[in-house]
Amino acid sequence: MTAAHPAAPRPSASSVSPAPPTTVRIDGLATDVLLPTGPGPHPAVLVRTPYDRRSHTAELAAWAAHGFAALAQDVRGRYGSRGDWRPYGDHESRDAATTLRWVRDQPWSDGRAVAAGASYAAYCALAAPGADAVLAAVPALGPAETAREPTGPERLHARAGWWTAHGRGRASTAAAPPDLRRLPVRALLDTPGWAALWDAPRRPPRTGDVPLLAVGGTRDPFAEDTVRLWRGWRGPARLLLGPWGHGLTADPAPEARPAHRVPLGRLYARWAHAALAGALHGHRAAVGLGDSDHWYALPDPAGAALYRFGDPAGLRLLHGAEFTADPEHPVRSDDLAVPARTPADRCLLAGPPLPRPLDLLGPAEVRLDATADTPSADWAVRLVALTPDGHARPLATGVVRRTRPGPFTVPLGHLARRLDAGTRLRVEVAGHHFPAHARNPHTGEDPVTATRLTASRRTVRPSGSHLRLPAVPRARLHRADPLQEIPT
């Protein structure tokens, strides 16, 4: 996630109320309220945000045009709201409850309310007790969930950017993050919340009985959190996953096509009406397949294609069955080039050209039989598509931390891509993925507090390693129209 917050898509409507919102204070929290022009009472949509409620004025107008009383509120300590700003504090739930009680006491309220938001605002929506439905886009589920991968390694670049821009003070800033090579990581920023971030415990997965709409992008750092949220939700749940980054349709991936320009606002409004009417049941999903013109339902179970390491018909070993992972010269997350380096800094493998197009829809993983000569080691696996015209395009990345020997699995997340015939697969196995992730110092010390770095000698055994891809035959792919699949 970049330092900037994602733009919230607006529900589109043929007629949008021109009236400006009314600003009220609810327990010291600045709240903009915009009512529909028609007679009430109305259902409500509440957006609680640290990114300035005034940036949501057009969104409120569009919600109001769809018959909702629309509210945008600065969270405590931000912009127009009183108090101290404590990111991810327990007060978010209390403040949401207070606001929802106020909403339901108003003469224009019919008693029903949707909690909605993107990124941190999605965290606020999920924390809102008593909401009748939840719309969570690119959700930042909590401090620990945003700071570390479920497999252990620390997310560095995105977290430093967010905390630099939004982590302290009443308003956001455009300041650049610090030099991410500085050690220790815990001292990179002087914001109090930054040091506390790394001690935050992971919480049980969020779930609920009310309807949920989870929206994500396959290029969003929180894509797997979005899918897990949807899968684990007890109530009726819908998943919309497109070839987008953290800004959703405003941040399309290179593999996005015109068919992926979904009118999110109109979709949101239709889902909200259906959710509040009790018309939604079960779990459904619509996933945009990158480099195709279509949306599909997630197959269950997904198919699988196995590419064995060291097999010329699978993934031929180019070099680096033994390599050195040096945190002073880490493999970079922001560069797909593979430099000629001696000794090798990664294990590199590549497959033959695909004889026919390949559709990938579902979770991917690598099974590694590998060892390190240090007490702790991160294993970063990057999957890249080498297109027939010679371009390298990222497909997936997974990072795990290991402190003991033996074969292990590196999850690569959910793929949703169509690969053309002639595409070649490239797999890189490295010891770092910097600056997206903090460098493992290889000393056994916590990477957040370590100040000393040492190199690690790695060995990958091709005979015990393979890549598993969610290859789905065209006959098993079922088309899904998001505007029909999500609100029904």
C-alpha positions as CSV (number, residue, x, y, z in Angstrom):
1,M,0.0,0.0,0.0
2,T,1.3,3.4,-0.9
3,A,1.3,6.4,1.5
4,A,-1.8,7.8,-0.1
5,H,-5.2,6.4,0.8
6,P,-7.4,4.8,-1.9
7,A,-10.0,6.9,-3.5
8,A,-13.5,5.7,-2.6
9,P,-15.6,4.8,-5.6
10,R,-18.9,6.7,-5.7
11,P,-22.3,5.2,-6.4
12,S,-23.4,6.6,-9.7
13,A,-26.9,8.0,-10.2
14,S,-28.7,9.9,-12.8
15,S,-29.6,12.6,-10.3
16,V,-27.3,13.7,-7.6
17,S,-28.4,16.1,-4.9
18,P,-26.6,19.4,-5.2
19,A,-27.1,20.3,-1.5
20,P,-23.9,20.5,0.6
21,P,-23.7,18.2,3.6
22,T,-24.5,19.4,7.1
23,T,-21.6,19.1,9.6
24,V,-22.5,17.9,13.1
25,R,-20.5,16.8,16.1
26,I,-21.1,13.4,17.7
27,D,-19.2,13.0,20.9
28,G,-16.6,15.5,19.5
29,L,-16.4,13.7,16.1
30,A,-16.8,15.9,13.1
31,T,-19.5,14.2,10.9
32,D,-20.8,15.3,7.5
33,V,-24.5,14.2,6.9
34,L,-26.3,14.3,3.6
35,L,-29.9,13.2,3.3
36,P,-31.8,12.1,0.1
37,T,-34.1,14.7,-1.4
38,G,-37.1,12.3,-1.1
39,P,-39.3,11.7,1.9
40,G,-37.8,9.5,4.7
41,P,-37.1,7.6,6.7
42,H,-34.0,6.3,5.1
43,P,-31.3,3.6,5.6
44,A,-27.9,5.0,6.4
45,V,-24.3,4.5,5.1
46,L,-21.5,5.4,7.6
47,V,-17.9,6.0,6.5
48,R,-15.4,6.6,9.3
49,T,-12.0,7.7,7.9
50,P,-8.6,9.1,9.0
51,Y,-8.2,10.6,5.5
52,D,-10.4,13.7,5.8
53,R,-14.2,13.3,5.7
54,R,-14.4,16.3,3.3
55,S,-12.8,14.1,0.5
56,H,-16.0,12.0,0.6
57,T,-18.5,14.8,-0.3
58,A,-19.1,13.5,-3.8
59,E,-19.5,10.0,-2.5
60,L,-22.1,11.1,0.0
61,A,-24.0,12.9,-2.7
62,A,-24.1,9.8,-4.8
63,W,-25.2,7.6,-1.9
64,A,-27.9,10.1,-1.1
65,A,-29.1,9.9,-4.7
66,H,-29.6,6.2,-4.2
67,G,-31.8,6.7,-1.2
68,F,-29.3,6.5,1.6
69,A,-28.7,9.0,4.4
70,A,-24.9,9.3,3.9
71,L,-22.4,10.1,6.7
72,A,-18.6,10.6,6.6
73,Q,-16.8,11.0,9.9
74,D,-13.3,12.0,10.8
75,V,-12.0,9.4,13.3
76,R,-10.9,10.6,16.7
77,G,-7.9,12.9,16.6
78,R,-8.0,13.4,12.8
79,Y,-8.9,16.6,10.8
80,G,-12.1,18.0,12.4
81,S,-12.5,15.5,15.3
82,R,-11.4,16.1,18.8
83,G,-9.1,13.8,20.8
84,D,-5.8,12.0,20.2
85,W,-5.1,10.0,17.1
86,R,-4.3,6.4,18.0
87,P,-4.3,4.2,14.9
88,Y,-6.1,0.9,15.4
89,G,-7.1,1.8,18.9
90,D,-10.1,0.2,20.7
91,H,-11.8,3.5,20.6
92,E,-12.8,2.9,17.0
93,S,-15.4,0.4,18.0
94,R,-16.8,2.6,20.8
95,D,-16.9,5.6,18.5
96,A,-18.7,3.6,15.8
97,A,-21.2,2.4,18.3
98,T,-21.9,5.9,19.6
99,T,-22.3,7.2,16.1
100,L,-24.7,4.4,15.0
101,R,-26.8,5.0,18.1
102,W,-27.0,8.7,17.2
103,V,-28.0,7.8,13.6
104,R,-30.8,5.5,14.7
105,D,-32.2,8.2,17.0
106,Q,-32.6,10.6,14.1
107,P,-36.1,11.2,12.7
108,W,-34.8,10.6,9.2
109,S,-33.4,7.1,10.0
110,D,-35.4,3.9,9.4
111,G,-33.0,2.1,11.8
112,R,-30.9,0.3,9.2
113,A,-27.2,1.1,8.7
114,V,-24.3,0.0,6.5
115,A,-20.8,0.5,7.7
116,A,-18.5,1.1,4.7
117,G,-14.9,2.0,4.0
118,A,-11.7,1.3,2.2
119,S,-8.2,0.5,3.7
120,Y,-8.1,1.9,7.3
121,A,-11.8,2.9,6.9
122,A,-12.6,-0.7,6.2
123,Y,-11.0,-1.6,9.5
124,C,-13.4,1.0,11.1
125,A,-16.4,-0.5,9.2
126,L,-15.5,-4.1,10.4
127,A,-15.1,-2.8,14.0
128,A,-18.6,-1.1,14.0
129,P,-20.8,-3.1,16.4
130,G,-24.4,-3.2,15.4
131,A,-24.1,-2.4,11.7
132,D,-26.7,-4.2,9.6
133,A,-24.2,-4.8,6.7
134,V,-20.5,-4.2,6.1
135,L,-18.7,-3.1,3.0
136,A,-15.0,-3.6,3.4
137,A,-12.7,-2.6,0.4
138,V,-9.0,-3.4,0.4
139,P,-9.3,-3.9,4.2
140,A,-6.4,-3.2,6.6
141,L,-7.6,-5.7,9.2
142,G,-5.4,-4.6,12.1
143,P,-1.9,-3.4,13.1
144,A,-0.3,-6.9,13.2
145,E,-2.1,-8.0,10.1
146,T,-0.9,-5.0,8.1
147,A,2.7,-5.2,9.5
148,R,3.5,-8.8,8.9
149,E,2.8,-11.5,6.4
150,P,0.8,-14.4,7.9
151,T,4.0,-16.4,7.3
152,G,6.1,-14.1,9.5
153,P,8.2,-11.5,7.5
154,E,7.7,-7.8,8.1
155,R,6.1,-5.6,5.4
156,L,8.4,-2.6,5.3
157,H,8.0,-0.3,2.4
158,A,4.2,0.0,2.5
159,R,4.1,0.3,6.3
160,A,6.8,3.0,6.5
161,G,5.0,4.9,3.8
162,W,1.6,4.7,5.6
163,W,3.0,5.6,9.0
164,T,5.0,8.5,7.6
165,A,2.0,10.0,5.9
166,H,-0.8,9.2,8.3
167,G,0.6,7.8,11.5
168,R,0.8,11.0,13.6
169,G,-0.7,14.4,13.7
170,R,-4.2,15.7,12.9
171,A,-3.7,15.7,9.1
172,S,-1.9,13.6,6.5
173,T,1.4,14.7,4.9
174,A,3.2,14.0,1.7
175,A,6.6,13.4,3.3
176,A,8.7,10.6,1.8
177,P,9.5,7.6,4.0
178,P,13.0,7.4,5.5
179,D,16.0,5.4,4.2
180,L,14.7,1.9,4.6
181,R,18.2,0.4,4.9
182,R,18.7,2.1,8.2
183,L,18.8,-0.2,11.3
184,P,17.1,-1.0,13.5
185,V,13.7,-1.1,11.8
186,R,12.0,-0.2,15.0
187,A,13.8,3.1,15.1
188,L,13.2,4.1,11.4
189,L,10.4,6.5,12.5
190,D,10.0,8.6,15.6
191,T,6.2,8.1,15.6
192,P,5.1,6.4,18.8
193,G,2.8,4.0,17.0
194,W,5.6,2.8,14.7
195,A,7.5,1.1,17.5
196,A,4.3,-0.3,19.1
197,L,3.2,-1.7,15.7
198,W,5.8,-4.5,15.8
199,D,4.5,-5.8,19.2
200,A,0.9,-5.9,18.2
201,P,-0.7,-9.4,18.5
202,R,-2.5,-11.0,15.6
203,R,-6.2,-11.2,16.3
204,P,-8.6,-14.0,15.5
205,P,-10.0,-13.7,12.0
206,R,-12.9,-11.2,11.8
207,T,-16.3,-12.6,11.1
208,G,-19.9,-11.7,11.5
209,D,-23.5,-12.7,10.8
210,V,-24.5,-9.6,8.8
211,P,-24.1,-9.4,5.0
212,L,-20.5,-8.6,3.9
213,L,-19.1,-7.2,0.6
214,A,-15.3,-7.7,0.5
215,V,-13.6,-5.9,-2.4
216,G,-10.0,-6.3,-3.3
217,G,-7.4,-6.2,-6.1
218,T,-5.0,-9.0,-7.1
219,R,-2.2,-6.4,-7.0
220,D,-3.2,-5.1,-3.6
221,P,-0.9,-6.0,-0.7
222,F,-4.0,-7.0,1.3
223,A,-5.5,-9.3,-1.3
224,E,-5.1,-12.5,0.7
225,D,-6.6,-10.8,3.8
226,T,-9.6,-9.8,1.6
227,V,-10.1,-13.4,0.4
228,R,-9.7,-14.8,3.9
229,L,-12.2,-12.3,5.3
230,W,-14.7,-13.4,2.7
231,R,-14.1,-17.1,3.2
232,G,-14.4,-17.0,7.0
233,W,-17.4,-14.7,7.3
234,R,-20.4,-16.5,8.9
235,G,-23.1,-14.4,7.3
236,P,-24.0,-13.9,3.6
237,A,-20.7,-12.8,1.9
238,R,-19.8,-11.5,-1.5
239,L,-16.3,-11.1,-2.9
240,L,-15.3,-8.9,-5.8
241,L,-11.6,-9.3,-6.8
242,G,-10.3,-7.4,-9.8
243,P,-7.0,-6.8,-11.5
244,W,-6.4,-3.7,-9.5
245,G,-4.0,-2.2,-6.9
246,H,-4.9,-0.6,-3.6
247,G,-6.9,2.1,-5.4
248,L,-9.2,-0.5,-7.1
249,T,-10.5,0.7,-10.4
250,A,-8.5,4.0,-10.1
251,D,-5.4,1.8,-9.9
252,P,-5.7,-0.8,-12.7
253,A,-3.0,-3.4,-13.2
254,P,-1.3,-3.7,-16.6
255,E,-3.3,-6.9,-17.1
256,A,-6.7,-5.1,-16.6
257,R,-9.0,-4.9,-19.6
258,P,-12.0,-2.6,-20.4
259,A,-14.3,-5.3,-19.0
260,H,-12.7,-4.7,-15.6
261,R,-13.8,-1.1,-15.4
262,V,-16.7,-2.0,-13.2
263,P,-18.9,0.8,-12.0
264,L,-18.2,0.1,-8.4
265,G,-20.4,2.8,-6.9
266,R,-23.5,1.5,-8.7
267,L,-22.6,-2.0,-7.6
268,Y,-22.1,-0.9,-4.0
269,A,-25.5,0.7,-3.9
270,R,-27.3,-2.3,-5.4
271,W,-25.5,-4.6,-2.9
272,A,-26.4,-2.4,0.0
273,H,-30.1,-2.3,-0.9
274,A,-30.2,-6.1,-1.3
275,A,-28.2,-6.6,1.9
276,L,-30.6,-4.5,4.0
277,A,-33.6,-6.2,2.4
278,G,-32.4,-9.6,3.6
279,A,-32.1,-10.8,0.0
280,L,-28.6,-12.2,0.2
281,H,-27.7,-15.8,1.1
282,G,-24.5,-17.9,1.1
283,H,-21.1,-17.0,-0.3
284,R,-20.6,-15.9,-3.9
285,A,-17.6,-14.3,-5.8
286,A,-16.8,-12.6,-9.0
287,V,-13.1,-12.5,-10.0
288,G,-11.7,-10.6,-12.9
289,L,-9.2,-12.7,-15.0
290,G,-6.3,-10.5,-15.9
291,D,-5.4,-10.4,-19.6
292,S,-8.8,-11.6,-20.5
293,D,-12.1,-9.9,-21.1
294,H,-14.2,-11.7,-18.5
295,W,-15.1,-12.2,-14.9
296,Y,-15.5,-15.7,-13.4
297,A,-16.8,-17.4,-10.3
298,L,-14.0,-19.0,-8.2
299,P,-13.9,-22.7,-9.0
300,D,-14.1,-25.1,-6.0
301,P,-11.9,-27.0,-5.9
302,A,-9.4,-25.4,-8.3
303,G,-7.5,-27.5,-10.8
304,A,-3.7,-27.9,-10.5
305,A,-0.7,-28.0,-12.7
306,L,2.6,-29.2,-11.3
307,Y,5.9,-27.8,-12.5
308,R,8.8,-29.8,-11.1
309,F,12.1,-28.0,-10.4
310,G,15.0,-29.4,-12.5
311,D,12.7,-31.0,-15.1
312,P,13.2,-29.6,-18.6
313,A,9.5,-30.1,-19.2
314,G,8.7,-28.2,-16.0
315,L,11.2,-25.7,-14.7
316,R,14.8,-26.0,-15.9
317,L,17.4,-25.0,-13.4
318,L,19.4,-22.1,-14.9
319,H,21.7,-21.4,-11.9
320,G,21.8,-21.0,-8.2
321,A,21.0,-24.4,-6.7
322,E,23.5,-23.1,-4.2
323,F,23.4,-19.3,-3.6
324,T,24.3,-16.6,-1.1
325,A,21.6,-14.5,0.5
326,D,23.4,-11.3,1.6
327,P,21.2,-8.7,3.4
328,E,23.8,-6.1,2.5
329,H,23.0,-6.8,-1.2
330,P,19.4,-8.1,-1.1
331,V,17.3,-9.2,-4.0
332,R,15.0,-6.2,-4.6
333,S,11.2,-6.3,-4.8
334,D,11.0,-3.4,-7.1
335,D,13.3,-4.8,-9.9
336,L,12.4,-7.7,-12.1
337,A,15.9,-7.8,-13.7
338,V,18.1,-10.7,-12.9
339,P,21.7,-9.4,-12.7
340,A,24.7,-11.7,-13.4
341,R,26.2,-12.0,-10.0
342,T,28.9,-14.2,-8.6
343,P,28.3,-15.8,-6.3
344,A,24.6,-16.3,-7.3
345,D,22.2,-14.3,-5.1
346,R,19.1,-16.5,-6.0
347,C,18.1,-19.8,-7.5
348,L,16.7,-19.2,-10.9
349,L,14.5,-21.5,-13.0
350,A,12.5,-21.2,-16.2
351,G,10.0,-23.2,-18.1
352,P,9.5,-23.8,-21.9
353,P,7.0,-21.8,-23.9
354,L,3.5,-22.7,-23.1
355,P,2.0,-24.7,-25.9
356,R,-1.4,-23.2,-25.4
357,P,-3.1,-20.5,-23.3
358,L,-3.2,-21.1,-19.6
359,D,-6.0,-19.9,-17.3
360,L,-5.0,-19.5,-13.6
361,L,-7.7,-19.0,-11.1
362,G,-7.1,-19.8,-7.4
363,P,-4.3,-20.2,-4.9
364,A,-0.7,-21.0,-6.0
365,E,2.2,-22.3,-4.0
366,V,5.8,-23.6,-4.2
367,R,7.0,-26.6,-2.3
368,L,10.7,-26.2,-1.4
369,D,13.2,-28.7,-0.2
370,A,15.9,-26.2,0.8
371,T,18.3,-25.4,3.6
372,A,20.2,-22.5,5.1
373,D,23.3,-22.4,7.2
374,T,22.0,-19.7,9.5
375,P,19.6,-20.0,12.5
376,S,16.8,-18.0,10.8
377,A,16.1,-17.6,7.1
378,D,13.5,-16.0,4.9
379,W,12.6,-17.6,1.6
380,A,11.2,-15.3,-1.0
381,V,9.7,-16.9,-4.1
382,R,8.8,-14.7,-7.1
383,L,6.8,-16.0,-10.1
384,V,7.2,-14.1,-13.3
385,A,5.7,-14.4,-16.7
386,L,8.1,-13.9,-19.6
387,T,5.8,-12.8,-22.5
388,P,6.4,-13.9,-26.1
389,D,7.3,-10.3,-26.9
390,G,10.1,-10.4,-24.3
391,H,8.6,-8.5,-21.3
392,A,8.8,-9.7,-17.7
393,R,5.5,-9.4,-15.9
394,P,5.0,-10.3,-12.2
395,L,2.5,-13.0,-11.3
396,A,3.0,-13.7,-7.6
397,T,5.3,-13.4,-4.7
398,G,5.4,-15.3,-1.4
399,V,7.8,-15.0,1.6
400,V,8.1,-17.3,4.6
401,R,10.4,-17.4,7.6
402,R,12.0,-20.6,8.7
403,T,14.0,-21.5,11.8
404,R,14.2,-25.3,11.3
405,P,15.3,-27.6,8.4
406,G,13.0,-29.7,6.2
407,P,10.7,-29.2,3.2
408,F,8.2,-26.4,3.5
409,T,5.5,-24.6,1.5
410,V,5.6,-21.0,0.3
411,P,2.1,-19.7,-0.4
412,L,1.9,-17.4,-3.5
413,G,-1.6,-16.1,-2.9
414,H,-4.5,-16.1,-5.3
415,L,-3.8,-15.9,-9.0
416,A,-6.3,-14.6,-11.6
417,R,-4.5,-14.4,-14.9
418,R,-4.7,-15.7,-18.5
419,L,-1.3,-16.5,-20.0
420,D,-0.9,-16.5,-23.7
421,A,0.6,-19.4,-25.7
422,G,4.4,-18.9,-25.9
423,T,4.6,-17.4,-22.4
424,R,7.4,-18.8,-20.3
425,L,7.3,-19.1,-16.5
426,R,10.3,-17.9,-14.4
427,V,10.8,-18.8,-10.7
428,E,13.2,-17.0,-8.4
429,V,14.0,-18.3,-5.0
430,A,15.9,-15.7,-2.9
431,G,16.6,-14.8,0.7
432,H,15.2,-11.3,0.7
433,H,12.4,-9.3,-1.0
434,F,13.5,-5.7,-0.1
435,P,12.3,-3.0,0.3
436,A,8.8,-4.6,0.3
437,H,9.9,-6.7,3.2
438,A,12.5,-6.1,5.9
439,R,15.8,-7.9,5.6
440,N,16.3,-11.0,7.7
441,P,19.7,-10.4,9.5
442,H,20.4,-14.2,9.6
443,T,21.7,-13.9,13.1
444,G,18.6,-15.3,14.8
445,E,17.7,-11.8,16.1
446,D,14.4,-10.1,15.5
447,P,14.7,-8.3,12.2
448,V,12.9,-5.3,13.8
449,T,15.5,-4.8,16.4
450,A,18.6,-6.2,14.8
451,T,21.6,-4.0,14.0
452,R,24.0,-6.6,12.7
453,L,23.7,-8.4,9.4
454,T,25.4,-11.6,8.1
455,A,25.2,-13.6,4.8
456,S,23.4,-16.9,4.6
457,R,24.4,-19.8,2.4
458,R,21.4,-21.5,0.8
459,T,20.9,-24.8,-1.0
460,V,17.8,-25.7,-3.0
461,R,17.2,-29.4,-3.9
462,P,15.4,-29.4,-7.2
463,S,14.3,-33.1,-7.0
464,G,12.1,-32.3,-3.9
465,S,10.7,-28.9,-5.1
466,H,7.9,-27.9,-7.4
467,L,5.5,-25.1,-8.3
468,R,1.7,-25.8,-8.1
469,L,-0.5,-23.5,-10.2
470,P,-4.3,-23.3,-10.2
471,A,-4.8,-24.2,-13.8
472,V,-8.5,-24.4,-14.7
473,P,-9.7,-25.8,-18.0
474,R,-11.9,-23.4,-20.0
475,A,-14.8,-25.8,-19.7
476,R,-14.7,-25.4,-15.9
477,L,-14.7,-21.6,-15.9
478,H,-18.1,-20.1,-15.2
479,R,-18.8,-16.5,-16.3
480,A,-19.9,-14.1,-13.6
481,D,-21.3,-10.6,-14.2
482,P,-20.3,-8.6,-11.1
483,L,-23.4,-6.4,-11.4
484,Q,-25.5,-9.5,-11.3
485,E,-23.4,-11.8,-9.0
486,I,-22.7,-9.4,-6.2
487,P,-26.2,-8.0,-5.4
488,T,-28.0,-11.3,-5.6
